[in-house]
Amino acid sequence: MGHSIKVLGLSGSLRRGSYNTATLRAAQQLAPDGMAIEICDLSQIPLYNEDLRAAGFPDSVQRLREQVTSADALLFATPEYNFSLPAVLKNAIDWGSRPPDQPFNGKPGAIMGATIGLRGTSRAQIHLRLVCVAVNVLLINKPEVMIASAKTKFDEHGALVDAPTREFIKEALISLQQWVARLDRYSPRA
């Protein structure tokens, strides 16, 4: 592989104090050597509308598409809303997946999720996996990072202070790094 891996983090929450965005910030700190994580801002992406797309991608959508294209891998952090992934994340994927040159196609990825509830976003992650199949994001399967009772794992400043959760994230990032290298090895461009 030999180069640094650029990972694009996408949080499914727009809330300023989001545990999922805080999870991505923790991942930035915990990233293994040779990995850099950039967090994407989804707040300016309009609701998907084919009429808007026909007029040309809005600037915020074009930026997202460029960020996905230039990333070596994707790291999703999703809350769970009504047993599923939030509209903001699905909307971004819907916009990003439109032709031409669908940028999610063949991109390695991983999913994490944090919630104040006890299920750790398991249902949202299952639904996000289905969406990723549709756009051909190639996800790692293990380890699963499902952060339950998030209020007890982050401090008042949004820092992830729970040691076992930090270890799970480290393991997931190492797995993602290895997955990128493995896919790169078998890529036609390699």
C-alpha positions as CSV (number, residue, x, y, z in Angstrom):
1,M,0.0,0.0,0.0
2,G,2.7,2.5,1.0
3,H,0.5,5.7,1.2
4,S,-1.5,7.3,3.9
5,I,-5.2,6.3,3.8
6,K,-7.7,9.2,3.5
7,V,-10.9,8.3,5.3
8,L,-14.0,10.5,5.0
9,G,-16.2,10.5,8.1
10,L,-19.9,11.0,7.7
11,S,-22.1,11.6,10.8
12,G,-25.8,11.0,10.6
13,S,-26.5,13.8,13.2
14,L,-26.4,17.5,12.7
15,R,-26.8,18.2,16.4
16,R,-23.9,20.3,17.8
17,G,-23.4,18.0,20.7
18,S,-23.9,14.8,18.6
19,Y,-22.4,11.7,20.1
20,N,-21.9,10.3,16.6
21,T,-19.9,13.3,15.5
22,A,-18.0,13.0,18.8
23,T,-17.3,9.4,17.8
24,L,-15.8,10.5,14.6
25,R,-13.6,13.0,16.4
26,A,-12.5,10.2,18.7
27,A,-11.7,8.1,15.6
28,Q,-9.5,10.9,14.3
29,Q,-7.5,10.7,17.5
30,L,-7.4,6.9,17.6
31,A,-6.5,6.4,13.9
32,P,-3.6,4.1,13.3
33,D,-0.4,5.4,11.7
34,G,-0.9,5.9,8.0
35,M,-4.6,6.9,8.4
36,A,-6.1,10.4,8.4
37,I,-9.8,11.0,9.0
38,E,-11.7,14.1,7.6
39,I,-15.2,14.8,8.9
40,C,-17.7,15.8,6.2
41,D,-20.3,18.5,6.8
42,L,-23.7,17.3,5.6
43,S,-25.6,20.3,7.1
44,Q,-25.9,22.3,3.8
45,I,-27.1,19.4,1.6
46,P,-30.7,20.1,0.5
47,L,-33.4,17.4,0.4
48,Y,-33.0,15.2,-2.7
49,N,-35.1,16.6,-5.6
50,E,-34.6,15.3,-9.1
51,D,-35.6,18.7,-10.5
52,L,-32.6,20.2,-8.6
53,R,-30.3,17.5,-9.8
54,A,-31.4,18.0,-13.4
55,A,-30.3,21.6,-13.1
56,G,-26.9,20.5,-11.9
57,F,-25.6,19.3,-8.5
58,P,-25.8,22.0,-5.8
59,D,-22.4,23.1,-4.6
60,S,-22.8,21.3,-1.3
61,V,-23.6,18.0,-3.1
62,Q,-20.7,18.5,-5.6
63,R,-18.3,19.0,-2.6
64,L,-19.7,15.8,-1.0
65,R,-19.2,13.8,-4.2
66,E,-15.6,15.2,-4.6
67,Q,-14.8,14.2,-1.0
68,V,-16.2,10.7,-1.4
69,T,-14.3,10.3,-4.7
70,S,-11.0,11.4,-3.2
71,A,-11.3,9.3,0.0
72,D,-9.7,5.9,0.2
73,A,-12.5,4.7,2.6
74,L,-15.6,5.9,4.3
75,L,-16.5,5.9,8.0
76,F,-20.1,6.3,8.9
77,A,-21.3,7.2,12.4
78,T,-25.1,6.9,12.7
79,P,-27.6,7.5,15.4
80,E,-30.8,5.4,15.3
81,Y,-34.1,7.2,14.5
82,N,-37.3,5.2,14.7
83,F,-35.4,1.9,14.2
84,S,-33.5,3.2,11.2
85,L,-30.8,5.5,9.9
86,P,-31.5,9.3,10.0
87,A,-32.8,11.1,6.9
88,V,-29.7,13.4,6.8
89,L,-27.4,10.4,6.2
90,K,-29.7,8.6,3.7
91,N,-30.3,11.9,1.9
92,A,-26.5,12.5,1.5
93,I,-26.1,9.0,0.1
94,D,-29.0,9.4,-2.2
95,W,-27.5,12.7,-3.6
96,G,-24.0,11.3,-3.8
97,S,-25.1,8.1,-5.5
98,R,-26.6,9.8,-8.6
99,P,-24.8,9.3,-12.0
100,P,-22.5,10.1,-13.5
101,D,-19.5,8.4,-11.9
102,Q,-21.3,7.2,-8.7
103,P,-18.5,7.9,-6.2
104,F,-19.6,5.3,-3.5
105,N,-19.1,2.4,-6.0
106,G,-16.4,0.0,-4.7
107,K,-15.4,2.3,-1.8
108,P,-14.3,0.4,1.4
109,G,-16.2,1.5,4.5
110,A,-17.0,0.9,8.1
111,I,-20.0,1.8,10.3
112,M,-20.1,3.0,13.9
113,G,-23.0,4.3,16.0
114,A,-23.7,5.9,19.3
115,T,-27.0,6.3,21.2
116,I,-28.1,7.1,24.7
117,G,-30.3,4.0,24.5
118,L,-29.3,0.4,25.2
119,R,-29.3,-1.1,21.7
120,G,-26.2,0.8,20.4
121,T,-27.8,1.7,17.0
122,S,-28.0,-2.0,15.9
123,R,-31.1,-1.5,13.8
124,A,-29.8,1.7,12.1
125,Q,-26.6,0.0,11.3
126,I,-28.4,-3.0,9.6
127,H,-30.4,-0.5,7.5
128,L,-27.3,1.5,6.6
129,R,-25.6,-1.8,5.5
130,L,-28.6,-2.4,3.1
131,V,-28.2,1.1,1.7
132,C,-24.4,0.5,1.3
133,V,-25.1,-2.7,-0.7
134,A,-27.2,-0.6,-3.1
135,V,-24.4,1.9,-3.7
136,N,-21.7,-0.8,-3.6
137,V,-19.8,0.4,-0.5
138,L,-17.7,-2.6,0.6
139,L,-18.1,-2.6,4.4
140,I,-16.0,-4.4,7.0
141,N,-18.1,-6.8,9.1
142,K,-16.1,-6.9,12.3
143,P,-15.6,-5.5,14.8
144,E,-19.0,-3.9,15.2
145,V,-18.9,-0.5,17.0
146,M,-22.3,0.0,18.7
147,I,-22.0,2.5,21.5
148,A,-24.9,2.2,23.9
149,S,-25.5,4.5,26.9
150,A,-23.4,7.1,25.3
151,K,-24.0,9.7,28.1
152,T,-21.8,7.5,30.3
153,K,-19.0,7.1,27.7
154,F,-18.4,10.7,26.7
155,D,-17.5,13.6,29.1
156,E,-19.3,17.0,29.2
157,H,-16.9,18.3,26.4
158,G,-17.8,15.4,24.0
159,A,-14.5,13.5,24.5
160,L,-14.8,9.7,24.5
161,V,-13.5,8.6,27.9
162,D,-14.6,5.0,28.0
163,A,-11.5,2.8,27.5
164,P,-13.2,-0.3,26.1
165,T,-15.1,1.8,23.5
166,R,-11.9,3.5,22.5
167,E,-10.3,0.0,22.0
168,F,-13.3,-1.1,19.8
169,I,-12.8,2.0,17.6
170,K,-9.1,1.4,17.4
171,E,-9.7,-2.2,16.3
172,A,-12.3,-1.2,13.8
173,L,-10.0,1.4,12.2
174,I,-7.2,-1.2,12.0
175,S,-9.6,-3.6,10.3
176,L,-10.6,-0.8,7.9
177,Q,-7.0,0.0,7.2
178,Q,-6.3,-3.7,6.4
179,W,-9.4,-3.9,4.3
180,V,-8.4,-1.0,2.2
181,A,-4.9,-2.6,1.7
182,R,-6.5,-5.9,0.8
183,L,-8.9,-4.4,-1.7
184,D,-6.1,-2.2,-3.2
185,R,-4.0,-5.3,-3.7
186,Y,-6.8,-6.8,-5.9
187,S,-7.8,-3.6,-7.6
188,P,-7.4,-3.5,-11.4
189,R,-5.5,-0.2,-11.0
190,A,-3.0,-1.7,-8.5
